[in-house]
């Protein structure tokens, strides 16, 4: 991927991380409040917490999608704030919802994702085949992702996350909607990637009981802070999680006072939720004496059934209340991969922060991590600042190659998506300009002279461009935002300008028939010969680009799709009424004539008329120059308006 990393350092280094924002009433809210921790390479790191605890904000900062208010974040040795694009090339992200490429086939979705992540064509195809086989997606490889069941769609999304063999994988609720078989498959793959390939995994989930089998270490968040961190075993010990013995006395009877007393010397005995049932809780190290009392003193003949359960990570999670903080254990001298990372908060002084005694060694091939053995230590020191490696500068040739690949596969995706909306483009791109030519030419006594028909043909074509280039693009961007997939595009190592240009280019090709339809209709219906000059090949896109970019800006700035539709329809009405599309400029009222000078459609329609008459003169050159400036300015504004990263 062309990056430098510190092989002897952690995969993730977070120091004094704060992300704050203003609430609706102007109050300062800290989504993350002074977080400090490390995640060693090759570790499965669980991130648990209730909704609003700050997990999503933390993940978005790891991905470079949200800029911290203060503090530092380094991923694979690279400063995320300074070099977000470099970091993205080594990270795979599975959001809880809103993954893109749902309207193309499974095989293409995997392949395109790999290419966008920088894989070669051969490697992307090879890994696509491997993942289709590993995930059992063979029967669905050539089916559109959107048409799969929710569980199968989740498997495809998970496969897209693994494409490019990222060094860090961030999974947000990866097993939602999956059946037990496929949930087990996901956890097995996660463990294999960590153990065999040294891949680091950050797992965000509410399914604590299930995730316990996969994670090496856990952080529990409340109110933007990490209130507990350690291996599952350490957290159970530190929170005093209890083992549980549920027993059922035969025939619904009761324990005698002596039996209850003997069990009570080992643990706490309480009546169950139905007759003859009892619950005994005890520390995990008292399990053996508890079983001995049950067998020898109570006797198995007195018991109908009993169920024994060790404490789970879910018990730990449920036992922690907001505001509780579990003291962090000080690592002993162990192999580096077994150390606990430090946790800090702004209000806590240095003596409350565990020391960071070393860096974990790289783990390219190893077995899953054993639980760390730790004990409290009196010596507490501030955690050292994260050291980020400077990302190398990419050469111009590499930048162009990356841009070209990104543009190519994003364009492929957008073109394939149009299969679901081809009828809309047919109506606007062909039938609407044809209807306008046929209808406007019959106004009054009939505008069938050559000049009038020339204005009607060029104007209806430009209006078709405006309708699709502005309205359709704005609505599509609004839909992408509403479904949450804009975040996924932003997490890929692609530039905004590649996304913008691919998005616009796909739409421009689709609306091209609108202009040709109107010109050909004039020739066929009225036998007027028009010259289709080669200059149309660049006049057309120059006319459409500002309108397409304008639609992208509207879709980016406005959140509600209904409001997007209203704004774009009003804009199209203004373009039709205020620009000299269908009638000469001198025929417009003075006010509309003044407004028309600010509209790129005026210059586009005029340039098209020059092209079809073969009158290539100074006025044509001026039109083209204005359109070129408007196109560059519109694309620049669209690039700025597209919210790729929160400040």
Secondary structure by P-SEA (a helix, b strand, c coil): cccccccccccbbbcbbbbbbbcccccccccccccccccccccbbbbbbccccaaaaaaaaaaccccccbbbbbcccccccccaaaaaaabbbbcccccccccccaaaaaaaaaaaacccaaaaaaaaaaaaaaaccccccccccccccaaaaaaaaaaaaacccccbbbbccccccccaaaaaaaaaaaaaaaaccbbbbbbbccccccccccccbbbbbccccccccccaaaaaaaabbbbbbbbbccccccccaaaaaaaaacbbbbbcccccbbbbbbcccaaaaaaaaaccccccccccbbbbbcccaaaaaaacccccccbbbbbcccccccbbbbbbccccccccccccccccccccccccccbbbbbbbccccccccccccbbbbbcaaaaaaaaaaaaaaaaaaaaaaccccaaaaaaaacaaaaaaaaaaaacccccccaaaaaaaaaaaaaaaaaacccaaaaaaaaaaaaacaaaaaaaccccaaaaaaaaaaaaaaaacaaaaaaaaaaaaaccbbbbbccccaaaaaaaaaaaaaaaaaaaaacccaaaaaaaaaaaaaaaacccccccccccccaaaaaaaaacaaaaaaaaaaaaaaccccaaaaaaaaaaaaaaaaaaaaaaaacccccc
